[in-house]
Amino acid sequence: MGLPASEQARPRVGIVGAARARQGLGPFLARWFESAGASVVGVSGRDARRAQAAAAALAAQSGRQVQAYADAAALARAVDLLVVACPVDGHAAGLDAALAAGVPCLCEKPLVGWRDLEAGLARVAAFRARGLLLAENCQWPFALTALDALHPGARRAPVRSVAMRLSPASPGRAMVEDSLSHVLSLLQALVALPGDARACAVTQTDPAADAVENVVRFQVVGGAAPVDVELHLRCCPEQPRPAWYAVDGARLDREIGDGYAISFRSAAGALADVEDPLAALVYGVLADLKTNNRERIHALADAVALRLRLYAGVLGALTGDG
C-alpha cells in the first residue's frame, strides 16, 4: 500500500548525526522539520548502533517509522533534503553525499573546519553550479525581529558595530570555532558585504587552550565602511546559556521562559518575544526548497562562501596562519 496523499506531499528529510551527543541539534531539527510539514524518514550516524538508537528515538518522537542507514550516501539517495547535523569532522562527507545524490542540504555550522577552506569553497561552488540549495544552520539572524521591535529604525542607519555574547560548552579554541559563525551570520544580516570582504585587526583576550572566557575582536573591511565586530565568550556547560547581541551599542539580552519561549530584553527593560530562531530557520529552508528559486539559491551559496572565508580568516589570524 502506498503512502496517504498527505504523506506523499511532505518533503522527506534525512539527518546525518541525529543523536544528542556533543550537544548536537539533530533531535531539535527533527522536531521542527516535522512541525513545519516535512517527514524525517531516515538517519545515519557514526556507526550502526548509534544510527539505530537515533532512529528509534526519532520514531518515538514523531510517531512515524524512521529508518537507520549505513552511511550518509545511502541516506541521501532516499530523501529530498539532507540535514548534516554531525560534528564538523563529518560535514565534508555529508556534503559530498548530498552532491552525489543531487539533493539540497542544510549543514550545521561551521560548514567545514577553517583549515579546510578551499575544499569547503569547492563544495559550495558545486552546489551553486548545480542549482542545489545549500544552507548553513546559523539561526541568530532570525532573532533580529527583537531589534526591530525594541529599536525601530536601528537597521536603517549604516551599522558600524556588531557584538555578541555566547556561552559554549567547551573551553579554549573550540569555544571560538563553535561560536564564530553565529556573529558572522548576524553581521551579514545587518550589513551588505561584498564577496571580497575580509577580516583584519584580529585580537583575542585569552588564547590559552583551557580559557573559559575570551573576547575576540576584529574589523570587517571591503564594504562602504569598516564594521567593528566583538564576540564575547564565557564557557557555560549548563543550560540555559546566557546570550546577548548588540548593534551599534543597542544591546538585547536573551531570556528563555517556560517551554523554551524566547524573548529579548533591552537595557531599558522593554521585552520582545521572538519565534524560536531554529524553528524560523527550518521553515525558511522548507520554503526555499519548495520555491527552488535559482537566484535565491545563488545568494545563499554566496553568503555561505563569504562566511566561510571570514571564518577562516579570523581563526587563521588567531593562530598566526592567516
N, C-alpha and C positions, 0 to 999 in steps of 0.2 A: 504493500500500500504506500502511495506517495505521501508527501507532507501536505497538511492542510494549506489552503491558499494563503492564509495569514502568515504561516511559517515560511512559505516559498518567497514571500516579499521581503523577508527580513535578511539583511546582509549577513553573511556567515563570517564570523571573526575567529581567528586563531591567535593564541597568546603563547609566545616563547618566554618561558620563565614566569609561570602563573602563580608560583608559591610566594609566601610572605618572607622567605629567607632574606637576610641582609636588608631589612626594611623595604622590601620590594613593593611596588604598587600594583602588581598583577591582579590580586583579588579585587581591589578597588576599581581598576579599569574594567574588569569583567562586569562588576555590578553596574557601572554606569553605562556600559555598552548595552547591557540587557535592558536597562531602564529607558535608553534612548531609542530602542526599537530594533537592535541587532540581536543576533543569536551567537553566543560564544559556543562553538561546536567542537573545538579541539584545543589541545595544549601540547607543548613539548617542554622537556626540561633537561637538566644536565645528565640524567640517567633515567632508566625506565621506572625505577621505584618512585623517584620524585615526580615524574610526569603522571604516573597513575594516581598518586596521592593528591596531586593538584587537580586532576580531572574529577576525582571523587568529591573533593571539597567544592569545586565549582558546580558540579551536578546537584549537590545538596543545596547550594545557594540559589541556583536558578530554577531547579525543578525540571531540567531537561537533561538529556544524555549528553555528556561531554567525552570525547574520545582522546585517549593518550596516544601521541605519535612518537615514533622512534627518534625523529630529529626535526629541525626547523624546515628542512627542504621538503619532507613528506607532508608536514602540516601546511606549508604554503600552497601546495598543489590542491588542497581541499577547501580553501577559503576564498572569500572575496577581499579580505583585508587582513594583513598580518601585523600583529602588535608585538614589538620586540621589547619585553619588559625585564629581561635578564640583566645581570651585571655587565658593565661596559666591555669586558673582555669577550663577551659573546655577541656583541652588536654586529660586527662585520659579517659573521656567519648568518645572522638573521636577515641583514640587508641583502646579502647575496642570495639567500633563499627566496626572498620576495622578488628580486630581479629575475631569477631563473624561472620562477613561476609566472612572472608577468602580472603581479598583483600589487596594489598600493600598500604602503607601510606607515605605521605610526611607531616611532622608535623612542625609547627612553633617552633622556639627556644624560651626559653628552653623547652626541651621535657616535663618536669614536674617541679613543684616548688622544690627548693632544699631540703625542709623538707620532700618531698615525694620520696627521693632517692630510697629506697628499692622497693617501688611499681613501680617506673619507670623502675628500672633494671629488675624487673619481667616481665614487658611488653616487654622490648627489648628482653629478653630471649625467650619469647613466639613467637615473630616474627621470630627470628633466628631459633628456633627449627622447625617451620613450613615452613621455606624456603620462607617467605614473605618479600619482600623488605620493609625496614624502613629507611627513610632518614629524616634528620633534616634540616630545612631551614637556613643553615649557608652559606652565599654567598661569604664571603671575600676570601677564598682560590682561587676563580676564578679571583681575582684581582692580583694574583702573576705573571701573564704574564707580567705586567708592570715591576716588579723586574727583570725578565729575560731579558727584553728588555733594561732596563736602567743600570742594574748592572749585566752583563753577568758573570756567574760563582759564583754568590753570594750563590747559594744553594748547590754548590759542597763542600764547606768547612763546617765543623760541625758548626751548628748555636748555638750561646751561649746566644743571647738575642733577644727578640721579644717585640716590643712596639706598641701601637696603641692609636689613639685619636678618640673618637666618641662623638657625640653631641645628647644625648637622649632628649626627650621632657619633661620627668618627673624628678624631683629632688630626692635627698636622696637615700635610699636603692634601690628604684625602678630603679634608674639610673644604678646601678651596676648590678642588676638582669637582666635588659633588654639587657645589652651590653656584659656581661662576656662570653657568648657562642661564640661570634664573635672572640675575641682574642684567645680563646682556640682552635677554629677550625683552625685559622691561624697557631697557634703553631703546631697542629697535621699535617698540610700540609707540614710543614718545617722540623719537627723532628720525627724520627721513635721512638715513645714512646712505652714501654711495657705496657701490660694491667694493671700492678700494679703500674704504675707511680702515684705519689701523689704530692700535693702542700704543701709547708711549708714556713715558714718565711713570713707569710701573714701580710701586713700592709695596712693602708689607711691614707690619709692626713686629711679627714674630715668625721667623722662618723655621723654628725648631720642629723636629719630627714629631714631638709629643705636644705641640702647642694646643691649648684648649681655647685660646682666644687669639684672634688675628683681625687686622683691618687691612684689606687690600685696596690700594688707591691707584688710579690710572686716568689718563685722558684719552678720549677717542677723537681723532682728528680726521679731516677729509671732507667733512660737511661744510655747512655755511660758517660754523664757528666751533671751536673745541668744546667738548662736553666733559665735565669732571664726573668721575664715577667712583663710588665708595662701596665696598662690600664688607660689612661688619659681621664677624663670625664669632660665635661662642658655642662651644660643644655642649650639647644637651641630650643625653641618651633617652630621657623620658618625654612622653607626650602629655599634654600639648606643648609644642615647642614655640617659644616667643619669636615673633617676626614683625617687622615693620618695613615700610618703604617711604621715601621722601623724594619729592620732586621740587627742585628749587627751594628747598628748605621746608616745604609743607609736608609734615610727617603724619603718617597714618599708621596706627598700631593695630595689628590683627587681634581680634578676640574670638574665641571659639566657645560656643554655648552648647546647650543640650542638643543631642542628636547631630553633633558636629555642625551646627549652624554657625556661619562665618560672618563676621562684621568687622568694620574698621572704625577706630575712634580717632578724631582729630585732637590736636593739642588743646583746643577749646572745649573738648568734651562731647562734641557732636558725634553721633553714631550713624553709620550707614551699613545696612545689610547688603550682602552680595550673594549671588549664586555661587555654589561651590565651584571654584575655578577648574577643578579637574572635570566636573560634570560639563561645564561650559566648553572645555576643550574637546571632550568626546562628542558632544552634539555638533560642534563645528566641524570635526573631522568627518562625521557621517554626512553632514550637509555637503561638504566638498566632494565626498565620494559619490553622492547622488548626482550633483550637477556636473562633475567631471569637466570643469572649465579649464581649458588649456592655459589661458592667461593666468588664472589663479594658481594652477599647478606650478607654472614657471616662477611666479612671485614667491611662493612658499619655498621652492627649492633654492632660489637666490638668497632668501632670508636665512635658511639653514646654512648655506655655504658661508655667508658673511659671519654668522655667529660662530661657526667652527673656526674661521680664520682668526677672529678676535680672541676666542677661547685659547687657541694655540699660541697666539702672540703674547697674551698676558702670562700664561704658565711658562712659556719659553723664557720670558724676561725674568720671571721669579727664580728660575733655576740657572740662569746665565746662559741658556741655549738659544735665546731669542735673537 
